[in-house]
Amino acid sequence: MGIMEALKARLAPAREKFADLAHQHGHRVEHGLDKAARTVDQRTKGKYSDRIESGTGKAKEAWDRLARKDDGPRKGGEGTPPPAS
């Protein structure tokens, strides 16, 4: 067994617990991300709106991946997002 496999095996219980918490409280995290994005956008007077929106979207996507229960390979292959249609 390689180092990565051993590490994944040891971290699996923690990942499952985190995934459960992420699944239970995802709406709170997304609400916090939206609120933070609005605050930053207001303080920068809209100068970085596109970047803020992009970053918020990427953070929400990452959170959704963590909250997902299934660990099976996705359409685009394991570890890569599916192609945009």
N, CA and C atoms as a LAMMPS dump frame, in Angstrom:
ITEM: TIMESTEP
0
ITEM: NUMBER OF ATOMS
255
ITEM: BOX BOUNDS ff ff ff
-5.0000000000000000e+02 5.0000000000000000e+02
-5.0000000000000000e+02 5.0000000000000000e+02
-5.0000000000000000e+02 5.0000000000000000e+02
ITEM: ATOMS id mol type element x y z
1 1 1 N 0.855 -1.171 0
2 1 2 C 0 0 0
3 1 3 C 0.898 1.231 0
4 2 1 N 0.613 2.149 -0.909
5 2 2 C 1.391 3.374 -1.012
6 2 3 C 1.039 4.362 0.086
7 3 1 N 1.799 5.399 0.15
8 3 2 C 1.594 6.429 1.169
9 3 3 C 0.226 7.087 1.02
10 4 1 N -0.166 7.407 -0.209
11 4 2 C -1.451 8.08 -0.427
12 4 3 C -2.624 7.192 -0.007
13 5 1 N -2.55 5.89 -0.331
14 5 2 C -3.627 4.982 0.044
15 5 3 C -3.734 4.867 1.56
16 6 1 N -2.586 4.789 2.235
17 6 2 C -2.568 4.705 3.691
18 6 3 C -3.15 5.973 4.303
19 7 1 N -2.787 7.117 3.757
20 7 2 C -3.299 8.39 4.259
21 7 3 C -4.807 8.49 4.054
22 8 1 N -5.274 8.105 2.874
23 8 2 C -6.712 8.13 2.601
24 8 3 C -7.465 7.208 3.556
25 9 1 N -6.907 6.036 3.827
26 9 2 C -7.557 5.082 4.725
27 9 3 C -7.65 5.636 6.146
28 10 1 N -6.612 6.314 6.587
29 10 2 C -6.611 6.864 7.947
30 10 3 C -7.528 8.077 8.085
31 11 1 N -7.689 8.823 6.992
32 11 2 C -8.517 10.03 7.048
33 11 3 C -9.979 9.78 6.683
34 12 1 N -10.312 8.581 6.242
35 12 2 C -11.682 8.282 5.811
36 12 3 C -12.726 8.571 6.889
37 13 1 N -12.523 8.15 8.157
38 13 2 C -13.547 8.457 9.173
39 13 3 C -13.752 9.957 9.381
40 14 1 N -12.661 10.723 9.362
41 14 2 C -12.778 12.174 9.535
42 14 3 C -13.502 12.792 8.345
43 15 1 N -13.207 12.305 7.15
44 15 2 C -13.864 12.828 5.948
45 15 3 C -15.359 12.55 5.99
46 16 1 N -15.728 11.347 6.439
47 16 2 C -17.15 11.01 6.531
48 16 3 C -17.86 11.91 7.536
49 17 1 N -17.232 12.141 8.683
50 17 2 C -17.837 13.009 9.693
51 17 3 C -17.979 14.433 9.157
52 18 1 N -16.945 14.917 8.492
53 18 2 C -17.002 16.258 7.908
54 18 3 C -18.08 16.334 6.84
55 19 1 N -18.187 15.291 6.011
56 19 2 C -19.209 15.273 4.963
57 19 3 C -20.608 15.313 5.579
58 20 1 N -20.8 14.604 6.684
59 20 2 C -22.098 14.644 7.365
60 20 3 C -22.409 16.05 7.866
61 21 1 N -21.428 16.68 8.5
62 21 2 C -21.629 18.045 8.987
63 21 3 C -21.866 19.013 7.838
64 22 1 N -21.123 18.853 6.762
65 22 2 C -21.293 19.723 5.596
66 22 3 C -22.685 19.546 5.006
67 23 1 N -23.15 18.308 4.981
68 23 2 C -24.477 18.034 4.434
69 23 3 C -25.565 18.646 5.326
70 24 1 N -25.394 18.557 6.639
71 24 2 C -26.388 19.077 7.578
72 24 3 C -26.421 20.604 7.607
73 25 1 N -25.281 21.23 7.483
74 25 2 C -25.192 22.679 7.683
75 25 3 C -24.804 23.445 6.417
76 26 1 N -24.97 22.832 5.271
77 26 2 C -24.587 23.462 4.011
78 26 3 C -25.297 24.77 3.763
79 27 1 N -26.579 24.836 4.121
80 27 2 C -27.335 26.068 3.882
81 27 3 C -26.78 27.23 4.693
82 28 1 N -26.294 26.949 5.892
83 28 2 C -25.714 28.009 6.726
84 28 3 C -24.405 28.521 6.12
85 29 1 N -23.604 27.601 5.62
86 29 2 C -22.327 27.988 5.019
87 29 3 C -22.57 28.818 3.769
88 30 1 N -23.495 28.379 2.923
89 30 2 C -23.793 29.13 1.7
90 30 3 C -24.343 30.515 2.032
91 31 1 N -25.175 30.602 3.065
92 31 2 C -25.698 31.901 3.486
93 31 3 C -24.541 32.805 3.95
94 32 1 N -23.594 32.231 4.7
95 32 2 C -22.432 32.997 5.162
96 32 3 C -21.557 33.465 4.008
97 33 1 N -21.375 32.599 3.007
98 33 2 C -20.598 32.985 1.836
99 33 3 C -21.267 34.144 1.103
100 34 1 N -22.583 34.057 0.938
101 34 2 C -23.317 35.134 0.26
102 34 3 C -23.212 36.448 1.033
103 35 1 N -23.348 36.355 2.343
104 35 2 C -23.286 37.553 3.176
105 35 3 C -21.893 38.187 3.116
106 36 1 N -20.862 37.359 3.181
107 36 2 C -19.491 37.875 3.095
108 36 3 C -19.24 38.503 1.728
109 37 1 N -19.729 37.863 0.687
110 37 2 C -19.544 38.401 -0.668
111 37 3 C -20.227 39.76 -0.815
112 38 1 N -21.446 39.882 -0.299
113 38 2 C -22.161 41.164 -0.361
114 38 3 C -21.391 42.251 0.384
115 39 1 N -20.878 41.908 1.57
116 39 2 C -20.149 42.881 2.379
117 39 3 C -18.891 43.357 1.656
118 40 1 N -18.125 42.423 1.117
119 40 2 C -16.899 42.793 0.403
120 40 3 C -17.234 43.614 -0.831
121 41 1 N -18.279 43.225 -1.541
122 41 2 C -18.671 43.954 -2.745
123 41 3 C -19.078 45.389 -2.398
124 42 1 N -19.794 45.559 -1.305
125 42 2 C -20.201 46.9 -0.889
126 42 3 C -18.988 47.74 -0.486
127 43 1 N -18.065 47.138 0.256
128 43 2 C -16.89 47.887 0.722
129 43 3 C -15.936 48.25 -0.41
130 44 1 N -15.928 47.454 -1.459
131 44 2 C -15.07 47.772 -2.609
132 44 3 C -15.844 48.557 -3.66
133 45 1 N -17.09 48.905 -3.329
134 45 2 C -17.962 49.702 -4.193
135 45 3 C -18.135 49.08 -5.577
136 46 1 N -18.224 47.735 -5.603
137 46 2 C -18.502 47.023 -6.843
138 46 3 C -17.321 46.884 -7.781
139 47 1 N -16.159 47.336 -7.362
140 47 2 C -14.993 47.312 -8.24
141 47 3 C -14.575 45.893 -8.625
142 48 1 N -14.786 44.942 -7.731
143 48 2 C -14.361 43.558 -7.971
144 48 3 C -15.543 42.596 -8.01
145 49 1 N -16.694 43.062 -8.411
146 49 2 C -17.908 42.251 -8.401
147 49 3 C -17.754 40.928 -9.15
148 50 1 N -17.153 40.978 -10.326
149 50 2 C -16.99 39.755 -11.119
150 50 3 C -16.12 38.731 -10.392
151 51 1 N -15.04 39.187 -9.815
152 51 2 C -14.13 38.289 -9.104
153 51 3 C -14.776 37.735 -7.839
154 52 1 N -15.514 38.576 -7.149
155 52 2 C -16.201 38.139 -5.936
156 52 3 C -17.245 37.079 -6.274
157 53 1 N -18.006 37.325 -7.323
158 53 2 C -19.03 36.378 -7.744
159 53 3 C -18.398 35.049 -8.158
160 54 1 N -17.312 35.128 -8.91
161 54 2 C -16.616 33.916 -9.346
162 54 3 C -16.071 33.128 -8.157
163 55 1 N -15.437 33.815 -7.24
164 55 2 C -14.874 33.158 -6.057
165 55 3 C -15.937 32.537 -5.176
166 56 1 N -17.05 33.23 -5.023
167 56 2 C -18.148 32.7 -4.229
168 56 3 C -18.713 31.44 -4.875
169 57 1 N -18.866 31.468 -6.184
170 57 2 C -19.367 30.291 -6.898
171 57 3 C -18.431 29.101 -6.75
172 58 1 N -17.134 29.338 -6.859
173 58 2 C -16.163 28.257 -6.707
174 58 3 C -16.166 27.709 -5.28
175 59 1 N -16.31 28.588 -4.297
176 59 2 C -16.363 28.139 -2.902
177 59 3 C -17.601 27.277 -2.659
178 60 1 N -18.733 27.673 -3.236
179 60 2 C -19.956 26.882 -3.078
180 60 3 C -19.833 25.522 -3.767
181 61 1 N -19.21 25.489 -4.939
182 61 2 C -18.997 24.22 -5.637
183 61 3 C -18.105 23.292 -4.812
184 62 1 N -17.052 23.85 -4.232
185 62 2 C -16.15 23.045 -3.412
186 62 3 C -16.886 22.51 -2.189
187 63 1 N -17.706 23.336 -1.578
188 63 2 C -18.474 22.907 -0.409
189 63 3 C -19.448 21.797 -0.8
190 64 1 N -20.09 21.928 -1.948
191 64 2 C -21.004 20.888 -2.423
192 64 3 C -20.27 19.571 -2.645
193 65 1 N -19.06 19.635 -3.18
194 65 2 C -18.282 18.407 -3.382
195 65 3 C -17.96 17.75 -2.052
196 66 1 N -17.633 18.543 -1.048
197 66 2 C -17.325 17.989 0.266
198 66 3 C -18.555 17.391 0.934
199 67 1 N -19.701 18.002 0.69
200 67 2 C -20.928 17.544 1.327
201 67 3 C -21.526 16.326 0.634
202 68 1 N -21.076 16.037 -0.58
203 68 2 C -21.642 14.922 -1.328
204 68 3 C -21.297 13.614 -0.642
205 69 1 N -22.291 12.742 -0.533
206 69 2 C -22.117 11.475 0.159
207 69 3 C -21.402 10.433 -0.686
208 70 1 N -21.683 10.37 -1.987
209 70 2 C -21.11 9.304 -2.807
210 70 3 C -19.672 9.626 -3.174
211 71 1 N -18.839 8.619 -3.171
212 71 2 C -17.435 8.8 -3.521
213 71 3 C -17.106 8.173 -4.864
214 72 1 N -18.127 7.781 -5.6
215 72 2 C -17.909 7.127 -6.883
216 72 3 C -17.348 8.093 -7.903
217 73 1 N -16.739 7.55 -8.964
218 73 2 C -16.195 8.423 -10.008
219 73 3 C -17.299 9.182 -10.716
220 74 1 N -16.98 10.421 -11.079
221 74 2 C -17.948 11.246 -11.793
222 74 3 C -17.776 11.075 -13.279
223 75 1 N -18.65 11.711 -14.033
224 75 2 C -18.664 11.585 -15.479
225 75 3 C -17.315 11.933 -16.097
226 76 1 N -16.664 12.972 -15.619
227 76 2 C -15.396 13.424 -16.187
228 76 3 C -14.197 12.645 -15.679
229 77 1 N -14.424 11.621 -14.875
230 77 2 C -13.321 10.853 -14.289
231 77 3 C -13.119 11.292 -12.862
232 78 1 N -12.463 10.485 -12.106
233 78 2 C -12.29 10.784 -10.693
234 78 3 C -11.411 12.008 -10.483
235 79 1 N -11.893 12.921 -9.635
236 79 2 C -11.125 14.095 -9.307
237 79 3 C -11.248 15.247 -10.281
238 80 1 N -11.945 15.063 -11.365
239 80 2 C -12.122 16.158 -12.326
240 80 3 C -13.599 16.443 -12.49
241 81 1 N -13.972 17.702 -12.619
242 81 2 C -15.384 18.021 -12.795
243 81 3 C -15.872 17.552 -14.152
244 82 1 N -17.177 17.265 -14.26
245 82 2 C -17.71 16.862 -15.554
246 82 3 C -17.624 18.011 -16.546
247 83 1 N -17.509 17.72 -17.832
248 83 2 C -17.389 18.796 -18.822
249 83 3 C -18.652 19.636 -18.869
250 84 1 N -18.485 20.917 -19.119
251 84 2 C -19.625 21.841 -19.222
252 84 3 C -20.371 21.554 -20.514
253 85 1 N -21.712 21.584 -20.403
254 85 2 C -22.501 21.326 -21.616
255 85 3 C -23.074 22.575 -22.199
